[in-house]
Amino acid sequence: MHNVRSKLSGVALLLGLAASPAMTLAAVKDAAPGGFTVENTEMVPVDADTAWKALVQDVDRWWPKDHSWWGQASKLSIEARAGGCFCEIAGAQQAQHMTVTFVDPGKTLRMIGGLGPLQGMGLSGALEFRLAPADGGGTRITLFYRAGGYSPDDIGKFAPVVDKVQAQQLGGLAAYLRKAASK
């Protein structure tokens, strides 16, 4: 019974996240019963080094607090090194959202793990922030996430919801960088 309640809680949280406004267009690349791939892209008017610094050093300033476990009470951080932690700390309450597996400063940050309720469902994935020069100047930031694992449910059904949430997260980084560039 506890397992069913946990699964239902995770599904309810995912559905609640779907109600959040997305800042970029949906980009579900593929979805199947065993997993899915989503990708979102934003163009920002800053160079890749500036975007990189905001990504890894200022995550607590741009990541939407309504997509964290403890909201304003917690602090998010990314240790940009192999084995580093994308963590959330609220005193004794702590979460390791993902583990850093690849760092190419100014270009690629790759992490593995399950975000939000996917973690509690035993699902995992590879998440990448890819930074590249944008046509006409600035930086193109792509947030790519491929997730999967065993579940008695069709994991592919979560793809549109996860995509919307990740669009909001990437939108938070883009808005933060645009605001900093306009100062």
VMD Tcl script that builds the backbone (N, CA, C; Angstrom):
set m [mol new atoms 549]
animate dup $m
set s [atomselect $m all]
$s set {name element resname resid chain x y z} {
  {N N MET 1 A 0.831 -1.191 0.000}
  {CA C MET 1 A 0.000 0.000 0.000}
  {C C MET 1 A 0.878 1.259 0.000}
  {N N HIS 2 A 1.952 1.235 0.792}
  {CA C HIS 2 A 2.847 2.396 0.834}
  {C C HIS 2 A 3.426 2.683 -0.553}
  {N N ASN 3 A 3.807 1.608 -1.284}
  {CA C ASN 3 A 4.365 1.772 -2.615}
  {C C ASN 3 A 3.365 2.447 -3.547}
  {N N VAL 4 A 2.106 2.053 -3.490}
  {CA C VAL 4 A 1.072 2.648 -4.332}
  {C C VAL 4 A 0.889 4.114 -3.964}
  {N N ARG 5 A 0.852 4.418 -2.651}
  {CA C ARG 5 A 0.717 5.799 -2.206}
  {C C ARG 5 A 1.895 6.648 -2.673}
  {N N SER 6 A 3.116 6.108 -2.580}
  {CA C SER 6 A 4.298 6.840 -3.028}
  {C C SER 6 A 4.227 7.124 -4.516}
  {N N LYS 7 A 3.827 6.121 -5.287}
  {CA C LYS 7 A 3.735 6.291 -6.724}
  {C C LYS 7 A 2.678 7.331 -7.062}
  {N N LEU 8 A 1.532 7.267 -6.395}
  {CA C LEU 8 A 0.475 8.235 -6.648}
  {C C LEU 8 A 0.905 9.641 -6.254}
  {N N SER 9 A 1.651 9.756 -5.165}
  {CA C SER 9 A 2.161 11.069 -4.759}
  {C C SER 9 A 3.091 11.634 -5.820}
  {N N GLY 10 A 3.971 10.796 -6.376}
  {CA C GLY 10 A 4.882 11.236 -7.425}
  {C C GLY 10 A 4.137 11.670 -8.671}
  {N N VAL 11 A 3.131 10.906 -9.062}
  {CA C VAL 11 A 2.328 11.266 -10.236}
  {C C VAL 11 A 1.583 12.564 -9.975}
  {N N ALA 12 A 1.020 12.719 -8.776}
  {CA C ALA 12 A 0.299 13.955 -8.442}
  {C C ALA 12 A 1.240 15.158 -8.502}
  {N N LEU 13 A 2.475 14.998 -8.001}
  {CA C LEU 13 A 3.436 16.089 -8.050}
  {C C LEU 13 A 3.790 16.435 -9.497}
  {N N LEU 14 A 3.994 15.411 -10.327}
  {CA C LEU 14 A 4.281 15.674 -11.732}
  {C C LEU 14 A 3.131 16.404 -12.402}
  {N N LEU 15 A 1.901 16.000 -12.123}
  {CA C LEU 15 A 0.753 16.676 -12.712}
  {C C LEU 15 A 0.653 18.110 -12.218}
  {N N GLY 16 A 0.968 18.334 -10.965}
  {CA C GLY 16 A 0.972 19.693 -10.424}
  {C C GLY 16 A 2.022 20.552 -11.089}
  {N N LEU 17 A 3.157 19.955 -11.407}
  {CA C LEU 17 A 4.212 20.696 -12.078}
  {C C LEU 17 A 3.786 21.103 -13.484}
  {N N ALA 18 A 2.908 20.319 -14.082}
  {CA C ALA 18 A 2.451 20.633 -15.436}
  {C C ALA 18 A 1.687 21.943 -15.476}
  {N N ALA 19 A 1.121 22.357 -14.358}
  {CA C ALA 19 A 0.362 23.594 -14.316}
  {C C ALA 19 A 1.273 24.825 -14.308}
  {N N SER 20 A 2.569 24.634 -14.091}
  {CA C SER 20 A 3.508 25.750 -14.063}
  {C C SER 20 A 3.713 26.291 -15.465}
  {N N PRO 21 A 3.829 27.614 -15.606}
  {CA C PRO 21 A 3.996 28.177 -16.946}
  {C C PRO 21 A 5.361 27.841 -17.523}
  {N N ALA 22 A 5.398 27.424 -18.768}
  {CA C ALA 22 A 6.651 27.114 -19.448}
  {C C ALA 22 A 7.181 28.375 -20.109}
  {N N MET 23 A 8.511 28.529 -20.117}
  {CA C MET 23 A 9.119 29.717 -20.699}
  {C C MET 23 A 9.682 29.440 -22.089}
  {N N THR 24 A 9.787 28.190 -22.483}
  {CA C THR 24 A 10.244 27.853 -23.817}
  {C C THR 24 A 9.267 26.848 -24.410}
  {N N LEU 25 A 9.370 26.637 -25.692}
  {CA C LEU 25 A 8.486 25.696 -26.351}
  {C C LEU 25 A 8.831 24.265 -25.967}
  {N N ALA 26 A 7.830 23.423 -25.936}
  {CA C ALA 26 A 8.020 22.012 -25.624}
  {C C ALA 26 A 8.873 21.344 -26.683}
  {N N ALA 27 A 9.718 20.440 -26.277}
  {CA C ALA 27 A 10.595 19.748 -27.215}
  {C C ALA 27 A 10.786 18.306 -26.764}
  {N N VAL 28 A 9.710 17.516 -26.783}
  {CA C VAL 28 A 9.835 16.094 -26.479}
  {C C VAL 28 A 10.433 15.432 -27.712}
  {N N LYS 29 A 11.640 14.911 -27.578}
  {CA C LYS 29 A 12.329 14.295 -28.710}
  {C C LYS 29 A 11.813 12.885 -28.978}
  {N N ASP 30 A 11.567 12.131 -27.914}
  {CA C ASP 30 A 11.011 10.788 -28.039}
  {C C ASP 30 A 10.431 10.376 -26.700}
  {N N ALA 31 A 9.508 9.432 -26.752}
  {CA C ALA 31 A 8.897 8.908 -25.535}
  {C C ALA 31 A 8.459 7.479 -25.800}
  {N N ALA 32 A 8.765 6.602 -24.860}
  {CA C ALA 32 A 8.407 5.192 -24.949}
  {C C ALA 32 A 8.077 4.707 -23.541}
  {N N PRO 33 A 7.482 3.530 -23.398}
  {CA C PRO 33 A 7.137 3.054 -22.050}
  {C C PRO 33 A 8.319 3.018 -21.078}
  {N N GLY 34 A 9.545 2.835 -21.595}
  {CA C GLY 34 A 10.711 2.733 -20.722}
  {C C GLY 34 A 11.476 4.021 -20.501}
  {N N GLY 35 A 11.072 5.128 -21.140}
  {CA C GLY 35 A 11.810 6.366 -20.942}
  {C C GLY 35 A 11.443 7.431 -21.950}
  {N N PHE 36 A 12.206 8.522 -21.919}
  {CA C PHE 36 A 11.924 9.656 -22.800}
  {C C PHE 36 A 13.155 10.542 -22.912}
  {N N THR 37 A 13.124 11.423 -23.926}
  {CA C THR 37 A 14.150 12.432 -24.117}
  {C C THR 37 A 13.457 13.772 -24.342}
  {N N VAL 38 A 13.893 14.791 -23.602}
  {CA C VAL 38 A 13.373 16.145 -23.802}
  {C C VAL 38 A 14.555 17.083 -24.031}
  {N N GLU 39 A 14.282 18.171 -24.751}
  {CA C GLU 39 A 15.330 19.136 -25.040}
  {C C GLU 39 A 14.709 20.522 -25.169}
  {N N ASN 40 A 15.300 21.482 -24.503}
  {CA C ASN 40 A 14.854 22.873 -24.572}
  {C C ASN 40 A 16.066 23.748 -24.844}
  {N N THR 41 A 15.844 24.832 -25.582}
  {CA C THR 41 A 16.935 25.731 -25.945}
  {C C THR 41 A 16.522 27.177 -25.702}
  {N N GLU 42 A 17.463 27.964 -25.217}
  {CA C GLU 42 A 17.294 29.410 -25.025}
  {C C GLU 42 A 18.523 30.108 -25.586}
  {N N MET 43 A 18.318 31.279 -26.169}
  {CA C MET 43 A 19.407 32.141 -26.611}
  {C C MET 43 A 19.553 33.262 -25.577}
  {N N VAL 44 A 20.772 33.530 -25.168}
  {CA C VAL 44 A 21.012 34.589 -24.184}
  {C C VAL 44 A 22.076 35.550 -24.710}
  {N N PRO 45 A 21.980 36.829 -24.333}
  {CA C PRO 45 A 22.887 37.851 -24.882}
  {C C PRO 45 A 24.198 37.990 -24.111}
  {N N VAL 46 A 24.768 36.867 -23.693}
  {CA C VAL 46 A 26.044 36.885 -22.962}
  {C C VAL 46 A 26.956 35.830 -23.570}
  {N N ASP 47 A 28.251 35.954 -23.304}
  {CA C ASP 47 A 29.186 34.953 -23.810}
  {C C ASP 47 A 29.071 33.667 -22.995}
  {N N ALA 48 A 29.653 32.594 -23.513}
  {CA C ALA 48 A 29.555 31.279 -22.878}
  {C C ALA 48 A 30.176 31.254 -21.483}
  {N N ASP 49 A 31.251 31.983 -21.266}
  {CA C ASP 49 A 31.877 31.987 -19.936}
  {C C ASP 49 A 30.955 32.604 -18.890}
  {N N THR 50 A 30.277 33.690 -19.262}
  {CA C THR 50 A 29.327 34.331 -18.344}
  {C C THR 50 A 28.156 33.407 -18.066}
  {N N ALA 51 A 27.647 32.755 -19.115}
  {CA C ALA 51 A 26.537 31.811 -18.947}
  {C C ALA 51 A 26.963 30.644 -18.060}
  {N N TRP 52 A 28.175 30.146 -18.259}
  {CA C TRP 52 A 28.687 29.029 -17.472}
  {C C TRP 52 A 28.768 29.396 -15.989}
  {N N LYS 53 A 29.326 30.562 -15.712}
  {CA C LYS 53 A 29.460 30.989 -14.319}
  {C C LYS 53 A 28.099 31.071 -13.641}
  {N N ALA 54 A 27.109 31.615 -14.339}
  {CA C ALA 54 A 25.757 31.695 -13.759}
  {C C ALA 54 A 25.175 30.304 -13.559}
  {N N LEU 55 A 25.389 29.422 -14.522}
  {CA C LEU 55 A 24.878 28.053 -14.430}
  {C C LEU 55 A 25.386 27.346 -13.184}
  {N N VAL 56 A 26.677 27.371 -12.964}
  {CA C VAL 56 A 27.244 26.571 -11.879}
  {C C VAL 56 A 27.432 27.332 -10.565}
  {N N GLN 57 A 27.615 28.648 -10.613}
  {CA C GLN 57 A 27.869 29.386 -9.377}
  {C C GLN 57 A 26.623 30.047 -8.800}
  {N N ASP 58 A 25.618 30.297 -9.644}
  {CA C ASP 58 A 24.444 31.043 -9.196}
  {C C ASP 58 A 23.151 30.245 -9.296}
  {N N VAL 59 A 23.230 28.925 -9.318}
  {CA C VAL 59 A 22.030 28.105 -9.510}
  {C C VAL 59 A 20.938 28.444 -8.491}
  {N N ASP 60 A 21.324 28.805 -7.288}
  {CA C ASP 60 A 20.323 29.138 -6.266}
  {C C ASP 60 A 19.596 30.445 -6.582}
  {N N ARG 61 A 20.160 31.249 -7.468}
  {CA C ARG 61 A 19.542 32.541 -7.804}
  {C C ARG 61 A 18.598 32.446 -8.998}
  {N N TRP 62 A 18.728 31.395 -9.830}
  {CA C TRP 62 A 17.873 31.307 -11.013}
  {C C TRP 62 A 16.963 30.080 -11.050}
  {N N TRP 63 A 17.305 29.023 -10.323}
  {CA C TRP 63 A 16.459 27.814 -10.329}
  {C C TRP 63 A 15.142 28.138 -9.629}
  {N N PRO 64 A 14.002 27.857 -10.240}
  {CA C PRO 64 A 12.710 28.180 -9.618}
  {C C PRO 64 A 12.530 27.458 -8.277}
  {N N LYS 65 A 12.346 28.221 -7.222}
  {CA C LYS 65 A 12.224 27.633 -5.881}
  {C C LYS 65 A 10.991 26.743 -5.752}
  {N N ASP 66 A 9.972 26.956 -6.599}
  {CA C ASP 66 A 8.808 26.080 -6.526}
  {C C ASP 66 A 9.089 24.715 -7.154}
  {N N HIS 67 A 10.306 24.532 -7.685}
  {CA C HIS 67 A 10.737 23.227 -8.183}
  {C C HIS 67 A 11.943 22.746 -7.385}
  {N N SER 68 A 11.857 22.952 -6.088}
  {CA C SER 68 A 12.847 22.440 -5.152}
  {C C SER 68 A 12.065 21.754 -4.036}
  {N N TRP 69 A 12.749 20.969 -3.222}
  {CA C TRP 69 A 12.044 20.233 -2.173}
  {C C TRP 69 A 11.557 21.150 -1.056}
  {N N TRP 70 A 12.347 22.175 -0.680}
  {CA C TRP 70 A 11.998 22.979 0.489}
  {C C TRP 70 A 11.862 24.466 0.189}
  {N N GLY 71 A 11.718 24.833 -1.079}
  {CA C GLY 71 A 11.441 26.210 -1.464}
  {C C GLY 71 A 12.484 27.202 -0.986}
  {N N GLN 72 A 12.013 28.340 -0.500}
  {CA C GLN 72 A 12.902 29.429 -0.078}
  {C C GLN 72 A 13.791 29.034 1.098}
  {N N ALA 73 A 13.408 28.002 1.839}
  {CA C ALA 73 A 14.195 27.582 3.004}
  {C C ALA 73 A 15.490 26.878 2.604}
  {N N SER 74 A 15.622 26.505 1.334}
  {CA C SER 74 A 16.790 25.718 0.941}
  {C C SER 74 A 17.742 26.501 0.055}
  {N N LYS 75 A 18.942 25.963 -0.061}
  {CA C LYS 75 A 19.972 26.536 -0.930}
  {C C LYS 75 A 20.415 25.453 -1.908}
  {N N LEU 76 A 20.424 25.818 -3.192}
  {CA C LEU 76 A 20.862 24.910 -4.245}
  {C C LEU 76 A 22.307 25.220 -4.617}
  {N N SER 77 A 23.067 24.181 -4.942}
  {CA C SER 77 A 24.453 24.383 -5.365}
  {C C SER 77 A 24.851 23.287 -6.354}
  {N N ILE 78 A 25.797 23.644 -7.221}
  {CA C ILE 78 A 26.374 22.680 -8.159}
  {C C ILE 78 A 27.884 22.731 -7.999}
  {N N GLU 79 A 28.481 21.592 -7.681}
  {CA C GLU 79 A 29.938 21.473 -7.641}
  {C C GLU 79 A 30.371 21.022 -9.036}
  {N N ALA 80 A 30.926 21.925 -9.819}
  {CA C ALA 80 A 31.277 21.636 -11.211}
  {C C ALA 80 A 32.604 20.882 -11.290}
  {N N ARG 81 A 32.553 19.609 -10.884}
  {CA C ARG 81 A 33.710 18.717 -10.959}
  {C C ARG 81 A 33.172 17.296 -11.042}
  {N N ALA 82 A 33.927 16.404 -11.632}
  {CA C ALA 82 A 33.502 15.008 -11.720}
  {C C ALA 82 A 33.234 14.483 -10.309}
  {N N GLY 83 A 32.062 13.915 -10.098}
  {CA C GLY 83 A 31.671 13.431 -8.771}
  {C C GLY 83 A 31.017 14.498 -7.923}
  {N N GLY 84 A 30.938 15.722 -8.432}
  {CA C GLY 84 A 30.330 16.823 -7.687}
  {C C GLY 84 A 28.830 16.632 -7.520}
  {N N CYS 85 A 28.276 17.433 -6.654}
  {CA C CYS 85 A 26.872 17.302 -6.291}
  {C C CYS 85 A 26.042 18.487 -6.772}
  {N N PHE 86 A 24.893 18.201 -7.374}
  {CA C PHE 86 A 23.842 19.200 -7.540}
  {C C PHE 86 A 22.943 18.939 -6.346}
  {N N CYS 87 A 23.119 19.754 -5.315}
  {CA C CYS 87 A 22.500 19.496 -4.025}
  {C C CYS 87 A 21.568 20.615 -3.591}
  {N N GLU 88 A 20.703 20.268 -2.672}
  {CA C GLU 88 A 19.788 21.215 -2.045}
  {C C GLU 88 A 19.891 20.987 -0.539}
  {N N ILE 89 A 20.181 22.041 0.190}
  {CA C ILE 89 A 20.377 21.946 1.635}
  {C C ILE 89 A 19.436 22.924 2.337}
  {N N ALA 90 A 18.684 22.404 3.282}
  {CA C ALA 90 A 17.818 23.222 4.141}
  {C C ALA 90 A 18.032 22.729 5.567}
  {N N GLY 91 A 19.198 23.079 6.126}
  {CA C GLY 91 A 19.548 22.591 7.458}
  {C C GLY 91 A 19.735 21.081 7.428}
  {N N ALA 92 A 18.992 20.374 8.281}
  {CA C ALA 92 A 19.101 18.914 8.339}
  {C C ALA 92 A 18.428 18.239 7.145}
  {N N GLN 93 A 17.560 18.958 6.433}
  {CA C GLN 93 A 16.911 18.408 5.241}
  {C C GLN 93 A 17.841 18.611 4.050}
  {N N GLN 94 A 18.177 17.508 3.374}
  {CA C GLN 94 A 19.155 17.585 2.296}
  {C C GLN 94 A 18.764 16.647 1.164}
  {N N ALA 95 A 19.067 17.057 -0.060}
  {CA C ALA 95 A 18.804 16.223 -1.228}
  {C C ALA 95 A 19.959 16.330 -2.213}
  {N N GLN 96 A 20.402 15.189 -2.704}
  {CA C GLN 96 A 21.343 15.158 -3.814}
  {C C GLN 96 A 20.490 14.919 -5.053}
  {N N HIS 97 A 20.257 15.967 -5.816}
  {CA C HIS 97 A 19.425 15.843 -7.001}
  {C C HIS 97 A 20.123 15.047 -8.097}
  {N N MET 98 A 21.398 15.372 -8.334}
  {CA C MET 98 A 22.142 14.704 -9.397}
  {C C MET 98 A 23.622 14.695 -9.043}
  {N N THR 99 A 24.366 13.846 -9.747}
  {CA C THR 99 A 25.821 13.772 -9.599}
  {C C THR 99 A 26.467 14.245 -10.898}
  {N N VAL 100 A 27.435 15.143 -10.787}
  {CA C VAL 100 A 28.156 15.655 -11.946}
  {C C VAL 100 A 29.070 14.555 -12.484}
  {N N THR 101 A 28.995 14.314 -13.798}
  {CA C THR 101 A 29.821 13.271 -14.414}
  {C C THR 101 A 30.761 13.796 -15.498}
  {N N PHE 102 A 30.494 15.012 -16.012}
  {CA C PHE 102 A 31.316 15.550 -17.094}
  {C C PHE 102 A 31.306 17.067 -17.013}
  {N N VAL 103 A 32.494 17.651 -17.058}
  {CA C VAL 103 A 32.625 19.106 -17.005}
  {C C VAL 103 A 33.585 19.554 -18.098}
  {N N ASP 104 A 33.087 20.378 -19.003}
  {CA C ASP 104 A 33.920 21.049 -20.001}
  {C C ASP 104 A 33.528 22.520 -19.896}
  {N N PRO 105 A 34.210 23.287 -19.024}
  {CA C PRO 105 A 33.787 24.650 -18.705}
  {C C PRO 105 A 33.479 25.500 -19.938}
  {N N GLY 106 A 32.346 26.181 -19.867}
  {CA C GLY 106 A 31.915 27.038 -20.962}
  {C C GLY 106 A 31.256 26.292 -22.103}
  {N N LYS 107 A 31.199 24.948 -22.006}
  {CA C LYS 107 A 30.642 24.147 -23.104}
  {C C LYS 107 A 29.600 23.136 -22.632}
  {N N THR 108 A 29.957 22.253 -21.683}
  {CA C THR 108 A 29.057 21.159 -21.310}
  {C C THR 108 A 29.150 20.840 -19.829}
  {N N LEU 109 A 27.980 20.703 -19.202}
  {CA C LEU 109 A 27.874 20.178 -17.849}
  {C C LEU 109 A 26.903 19.006 -17.928}
  {N N ARG 110 A 27.382 17.801 -17.589}
  {CA C ARG 110 A 26.534 16.606 -17.614}
  {C C ARG 110 A 26.399 16.067 -16.194}
  {N N MET 111 A 25.161 15.729 -15.850}
  {CA C MET 111 A 24.872 15.155 -14.538}
  {C C MET 111 A 23.964 13.944 -14.736}
  {N N ILE 112 A 24.015 13.012 -13.782}
  {CA C ILE 112 A 23.121 11.857 -13.835}
  {C C ILE 112 A 22.284 11.808 -12.568}
  {N N GLY 113 A 21.083 11.281 -12.722}
  {CA C GLY 113 A 20.183 11.127 -11.578}
  {C C GLY 113 A 18.751 11.354 -11.998}
  {N N GLY 114 A 17.877 11.267 -11.017}
  {CA C GLY 114 A 16.456 11.491 -11.248}
  {C C GLY 114 A 16.035 12.777 -10.574}
  {N N LEU 115 A 15.454 13.681 -11.330}
  {CA C LEU 115 A 15.005 14.949 -10.761}
  {C C LEU 115 A 13.614 14.811 -10.159}
  {N N GLY 116 A 13.416 15.493 -9.035}
  {CA C GLY 116 A 12.092 15.559 -8.406}
  {C C GLY 116 A 11.520 14.186 -8.131}
  {N N PRO 117 A 10.248 14.000 -8.471}
  {CA C PRO 117 A 9.587 12.732 -8.167}
  {C C PRO 117 A 10.152 11.547 -8.937}
  {N N LEU 118 A 10.870 11.789 -10.037}
  {CA C LEU 118 A 11.470 10.674 -10.768}
  {C C LEU 118 A 12.464 9.931 -9.881}
  {N N GLN 119 A 13.178 10.667 -9.030}
  {CA C GLN 119 A 14.148 10.056 -8.116}
  {C C GLN 119 A 13.455 9.059 -7.196}
  {N N GLY 120 A 12.325 9.468 -6.625}
  {CA C GLY 120 A 11.590 8.597 -5.714}
  {C C GLY 120 A 10.947 7.402 -6.406}
  {N N MET 121 A 10.783 7.498 -7.707}
  {CA C MET 121 A 10.218 6.397 -8.486}
  {C C MET 121 A 11.306 5.422 -8.933}
  {N N GLY 122 A 12.567 5.715 -8.593}
  {CA C GLY 122 A 13.670 4.842 -8.972}
  {C C GLY 122 A 14.141 5.050 -10.404}
  {N N LEU 123 A 13.766 6.170 -11.017}
  {CA C LEU 123 A 14.166 6.456 -12.392}
  {C C LEU 123 A 15.407 7.339 -12.388}
  {N N SER 124 A 16.162 7.277 -13.457}
  {CA C SER 124 A 17.386 8.054 -13.540}
  {C C SER 124 A 17.567 8.539 -14.973}
  {N N GLY 125 A 18.507 9.437 -15.152}
  {CA C GLY 125 A 18.755 9.931 -16.491}
  {C C GLY 125 A 20.042 10.708 -16.578}
  {N N ALA 126 A 20.342 11.141 -17.800}
  {CA C ALA 126 A 21.492 11.994 -18.068}
  {C C ALA 126 A 20.955 13.360 -18.466}
  {N N LEU 127 A 21.396 14.390 -17.744}
  {CA C LEU 127 A 20.991 15.763 -18.010}
  {C C LEU 127 A 22.225 16.535 -18.456}
  {N N GLU 128 A 22.098 17.276 -19.548}
  {CA C GLU 128 A 23.212 18.078 -20.032}
  {C C GLU 128 A 22.777 19.512 -20.253}
  {N N PHE 129 A 23.621 20.424 -19.838}
  {CA C PHE 129 A 23.534 21.814 -20.243}
  {C C PHE 129 A 24.629 21.965 -21.288}
  {N N ARG 130 A 24.240 22.330 -22.513}
  {CA C ARG 130 A 25.191 22.515 -23.614}
  {C C ARG 130 A 25.209 23.994 -23.989}
  {N N LEU 131 A 26.388 24.582 -24.010}
  {CA C LEU 131 A 26.548 25.988 -24.351}
  {C C LEU 131 A 27.329 26.084 -25.653}
  {N N ALA 132 A 26.828 26.920 -26.565}
  {CA C ALA 132 A 27.490 27.108 -27.859}
  {C C ALA 132 A 27.238 28.531 -28.330}
  {N N PRO 133 A 28.148 29.051 -29.171}
  {CA C PRO 133 A 27.914 30.392 -29.721}
  {C C PRO 133 A 26.600 30.418 -30.507}
  {N N ALA 134 A 25.836 31.472 -30.317}
  {CA C ALA 134 A 24.584 31.649 -31.055}
  {C C ALA 134 A 24.845 32.464 -32.310}
  {N N ASP 135 A 24.100 32.171 -33.357}
  {CA C ASP 135 A 24.195 32.975 -34.569}
  {C C ASP 135 A 23.844 34.417 -34.216}
  {N N GLY 136 A 24.669 35.349 -34.625}
  {CA C GLY 136 A 24.405 36.754 -34.345}
  {C C GLY 136 A 24.902 37.212 -32.992}
  {N N GLY 137 A 25.592 36.363 -32.252}
  {CA C GLY 137 A 26.145 36.734 -30.948}
  {C C GLY 137 A 25.399 36.099 -29.793}
  {N N GLY 138 A 26.002 36.154 -28.639}
  {CA C GLY 138 A 25.414 35.542 -27.463}
  {C C GLY 138 A 25.687 34.049 -27.412}
  {N N THR 139 A 24.898 33.362 -26.600}
  {CA C THR 139 A 25.095 31.932 -26.366}
  {C C THR 139 A 23.773 31.194 -26.486}
  {N N ARG 140 A 23.829 30.044 -27.119}
  {CA C ARG 140 A 22.689 29.133 -27.183}
  {C C ARG 140 A 22.888 28.106 -26.063}
  {N N ILE 141 A 21.926 28.033 -25.150}
  {CA C ILE 141 A 21.985 27.058 -24.056}
  {C C ILE 141 A 20.912 26.012 -24.313}
  {N N THR 142 A 21.331 24.762 -24.373}
  {CA C THR 142 A 20.399 23.654 -24.569}
  {C C THR 142 A 20.394 22.807 -23.307}
  {N N LEU 143 A 19.201 22.529 -22.818}
  {CA C LEU 143 A 19.014 21.634 -21.675}
  {C C LEU 143 A 18.431 20.342 -22.225}
  {N N PHE 144 A 19.195 19.273 -22.115}
  {CA C PHE 144 A 18.857 17.960 -22.666}
  {C C PHE 144 A 18.712 16.988 -21.499}
  {N N TYR 145 A 17.652 16.188 -21.488}
  {CA C TYR 145 A 17.468 15.195 -20.417}
  {C C TYR 145 A 16.884 13.927 -21.013}
  {N N ARG 146 A 17.586 12.829 -20.831}
  {CA C ARG 146 A 17.114 11.502 -21.243}
  {C C ARG 146 A 16.978 10.675 -19.976}
  {N N ALA 147 A 15.747 10.244 -19.680}
  {CA C ALA 147 A 15.481 9.517 -18.438}
  {C C ALA 147 A 14.774 8.201 -18.720}
  {N N GLY 148 A 14.970 7.247 -17.827}
  {CA C GLY 148 A 14.323 5.953 -17.966}
  {C C GLY 148 A 14.586 5.072 -16.767}
  {N N GLY 149 A 14.175 3.833 -16.882}
  {CA C GLY 149 A 14.351 2.866 -15.819}
  {C C GLY 149 A 13.133 1.981 -15.714}
  {N N TYR 150 A 13.170 1.072 -14.768}
  {CA C TYR 150 A 12.025 0.185 -14.603}
  {C C TYR 150 A 10.886 0.900 -13.892}
  {N N SER 151 A 9.712 0.698 -14.395}
  {CA C SER 151 A 8.491 1.147 -13.739}
  {C C SER 151 A 7.349 0.312 -14.302}
  {N N PRO 152 A 6.393 -0.036 -13.462}
  {CA C PRO 152 A 5.233 -0.741 -14.008}
  {C C PRO 152 A 4.336 0.196 -14.830}
  {N N ASP 153 A 4.638 1.489 -14.781}
  {CA C ASP 153 A 3.871 2.488 -15.517}
  {C C ASP 153 A 4.586 2.856 -16.812}
  {N N ASP 154 A 3.893 3.512 -17.712}
  {CA C ASP 154 A 4.465 4.015 -18.958}
  {C C ASP 154 A 5.186 5.321 -18.656}
  {N N ILE 155 A 6.500 5.264 -18.543}
  {CA C ILE 155 A 7.307 6.433 -18.204}
  {C C ILE 155 A 7.189 7.516 -19.283}
  {N N GLY 156 A 7.008 7.106 -20.521}
  {CA C GLY 156 A 6.905 8.052 -21.612}
  {C C GLY 156 A 5.797 9.071 -21.420}
  {N N LYS 157 A 4.775 8.725 -20.644}
  {CA C LYS 157 A 3.664 9.655 -20.395}
  {C C LYS 157 A 4.106 10.874 -19.584}
  {N N PHE 158 A 5.225 10.765 -18.885}
  {CA C PHE 158 A 5.724 11.887 -18.086}
  {C C PHE 158 A 6.485 12.908 -18.928}
  {N N ALA 159 A 6.860 12.549 -20.146}
  {CA C ALA 159 A 7.718 13.407 -20.970}
  {C C ALA 159 A 7.182 14.830 -21.143}
  {N N PRO 160 A 5.918 15.037 -21.493}
  {CA C PRO 160 A 5.454 16.419 -21.674}
  {C C PRO 160 A 5.529 17.251 -20.392}
  {N N VAL 161 A 5.266 16.624 -19.265}
  {CA C VAL 161 A 5.310 17.341 -17.988}
  {C C VAL 161 A 6.749 17.700 -17.634}
  {N N VAL 162 A 7.658 16.746 -17.762}
  {CA C VAL 162 A 9.064 17.002 -17.463}
  {C C VAL 162 A 9.594 18.072 -18.411}
  {N N ASP 163 A 9.196 18.010 -19.662}
  {CA C ASP 163 A 9.633 19.007 -20.633}
  {C C ASP 163 A 9.200 20.406 -20.218}
  {N N LYS 164 A 7.964 20.559 -19.789}
  {CA C LYS 164 A 7.473 21.882 -19.361}
  {C C LYS 164 A 8.231 22.391 -18.145}
  {N N VAL 165 A 8.491 21.501 -17.206}
  {CA C VAL 165 A 9.232 21.900 -16.002}
  {C C VAL 165 A 10.655 22.296 -16.372}
  {N N GLN 166 A 11.300 21.528 -17.233}
  {CA C GLN 166 A 12.662 21.870 -17.618}
  {C C GLN 166 A 12.706 23.146 -18.446}
  {N N ALA 167 A 11.666 23.407 -19.217}
  {CA C ALA 167 A 11.597 24.682 -19.938}
  {C C ALA 167 A 11.549 25.833 -18.945}
  {N N GLN 168 A 10.819 25.656 -17.849}
  {CA C GLN 168 A 10.757 26.695 -16.831}
  {C C GLN 168 A 12.116 26.867 -16.152}
  {N N GLN 169 A 12.797 25.765 -15.881}
  {CA C GLN 169 A 14.106 25.843 -15.240}
  {C C GLN 169 A 15.112 26.541 -16.144}
  {N N LEU 170 A 15.175 26.148 -17.411}
  {CA C LEU 170 A 16.081 26.803 -18.349}
  {C C LEU 170 A 15.666 28.257 -18.550}
  {N N GLY 171 A 14.369 28.504 -18.563}
  {CA C GLY 171 A 13.875 29.875 -18.673}
  {C C GLY 171 A 14.327 30.735 -17.509}
  {N N GLY 172 A 14.431 30.132 -16.323}
  {CA C GLY 172 A 14.932 30.859 -15.158}
  {C C GLY 172 A 16.380 31.297 -15.350}
  {N N LEU 173 A 17.206 30.398 -15.895}
  {CA C LEU 173 A 18.601 30.740 -16.166}
  {C C LEU 173 A 18.672 31.833 -17.233}
  {N N ALA 174 A 17.892 31.688 -18.300}
  {CA C ALA 174 A 17.911 32.677 -19.386}
  {C C ALA 174 A 17.467 34.049 -18.884}
  {N N ALA 175 A 16.399 34.102 -18.093}
  {CA C ALA 175 A 15.912 35.380 -17.559}
  {C C ALA 175 A 16.971 36.016 -16.646}
  {N N TYR 176 A 17.631 35.206 -15.836}
  {CA C TYR 176 A 18.685 35.697 -14.949}
  {C C TYR 176 A 19.819 36.316 -15.775}
  {N N LEU 177 A 20.220 35.629 -16.839}
  {CA C LEU 177 A 21.300 36.136 -17.682}
  {C C LEU 177 A 20.884 37.377 -18.458}
  {N N ARG 178 A 19.652 37.420 -18.939}
  {CA C ARG 178 A 19.173 38.614 -19.665}
  {C C ARG 178 A 19.125 39.825 -18.743}
  {N N LYS 179 A 18.673 39.609 -17.519}
  {CA C LYS 179 A 18.605 40.707 -16.558}
  {C C LYS 179 A 20.010 41.222 -16.253}
  {N N ALA 180 A 20.955 40.299 -16.049}
  {CA C ALA 180 A 22.337 40.704 -15.755}
  {C C ALA 180 A 22.940 41.450 -16.948}
  {N N ALA 181 A 22.606 41.038 -18.172}
  {CA C ALA 181 A 23.153 41.681 -19.362}
  {C C ALA 181 A 22.584 43.073 -19.578}
  {N N SER 182 A 21.389 43.312 -19.062}
  {CA C SER 182 A 20.744 44.629 -19.275}
  {C C SER 182 A 21.194 45.677 -18.261}
  {N N LYS 183 A 21.982 45.280 -17.284}
  {CA C LYS 183 A 22.451 46.232 -16.253}
  {C C LYS 183 A 23.621 47.035 -16.753}
}
mol reanalyze $m
mol bondsrecalc $m
mol representation Tube
mol addrep $m
